Amino acid sequence: MQQILVVDDEIGIRELLSEILGDEGYQVRLAENASAARAYRSQTRPDLVLLDIWMPDTDGITLLREWASAGLLTMPVVMMSGHGTIDTAVEATRIGAYDFLEKPIALQKLLATVGRALKHGVEQAQPALSLASLGRAPLVAELKQRLERIASLRTPLLLAGEPGCGVEIAARFLHPRNAPWVAPDNHGALAEAPLELLDQARDGTLFLHEIADLSRVEQKGLLLASSKLERYNVRLICGASRDLAELVAHGVFDNRLYAALAATAVRVPSLREHREDVPDLANLMLTRMMEAKETPPRQFTTAALNALRNYEWPGNLTQLESVVRTLAQTAPSEQISLDEVGRALPRPAPALPAAHDLPFDLPLRDARDAFERVYFEYHLAREGGNISRVAESVGLERTHLYRKLKQLGIRLARKNGNGE
């Protein structure tokens, strides 16, 4: 049974909506103000929220913005008001509201809107992170301000950032609601039919990830498409994790295309640059996985969150989400501990010796032994002393590996009595 949360400070409105929606077969929950709604949402995710705008403690727009900022706007919300304005409705929609109803609400319009909103909620994939939920660090706030300043432009936009840092999140922030969003998985269509992509994205957004990998033919197609954007009323947003100017200098990226795309460019910061947001992001990712029934109930300990915050995250948000999913699915208890995080995070590879540190002055046999000693110590450190993984990495049988380590005088730490 689908669950609807009605948030309104007028008891008469709450009771009327509860009766109407209950008769239609919905499970209705009531909240008399924003505080009650906030507490309810922290415990569970309703399928739909009917949210009054004018309430005495906190107005509905502010509550909607809170949910969006905390990453909790994962269900459709329909705003209600007895004296709403077009500006208010537009603001609510911009934040993420699905629709707007004026009081007194006609029965048929109420039921039709509720039906559409619930269908939209079911069809909508589990939402990815939004810019509002990306964090509260100054760098993220600055990114949002930069994007807001160019939101009304229709010129091409280049978003530069490391892989997994949230380039698509930034692109979606600029995408108008209920407009076409076209983001092809591969760029072959740019070579074959670039104008078909524009037609699909007409009056909306064409997002191309990692254009640094485009072939020459695909670059030519994109250059053609970039010259026809106005005709199709399409906003072109491109992502790049490598320096396009450097690729132009090396002759592998078209300088005309670079000039067309780089006129408006914004850099998306890496996760390690706003690592203070990692604990909130990890908790948000975990909450969404639990709400989607992808993982059992889990909770991070404070020490575990601190360890996540202090990690470098070379894979950025993509890596963080993968680690959170692994921890949620494999942790032996509801509490995800510091030890579990330590096991899930990749070990940094030990530094290799500099070339001038290698034993060139020794006889060949002694030099070979010295090199092999460093080589196997490197792999043992990288694999945490796990002989099975070392044997697989270096391509030796375990018995041969044991013999080689003994010959080189490399002592193994003994664990569980078996050296593993």
Secondary structure, 3 states (H helix, E strand, C coil): CCEEEEECCCHHHHHHHHHHHHHCCCEEEEECCHHHHHHHHHHCCCCEEEEECCCCCCCHHHHHHHHHHCCCCCCCEEEEECCCCHHHHHHHHHHCCCEEEECCCCHHHHHHHHHHHHHHHHHCCCCCCCHHHCCCCHHHHHHHHHHHHHCCCCCCEEEECCCCCCHHHHHHHHCCCCCCEECCCCCHHHHHCHHHHHHHCCCCEEEECCHHHCCHHHHHHHHHHHCCHHHHCCEEEEEECCCHHHHHHCCCCCHHHHHHHCCCEEECCCHHHHHHHHHHHHHHHHHHHHHCCCCCCCEECHHHHHHHHHCCCCCHHHHHHHHHHHHHHHCCCCEECHHHHHHHCCCCCCCCCCHHHCCCCCCHHHHHHHHHHHHHHHHHHHCCCCHHHHHHHHCCCHHHHHHHHHHCCCCCCCCCCCCC
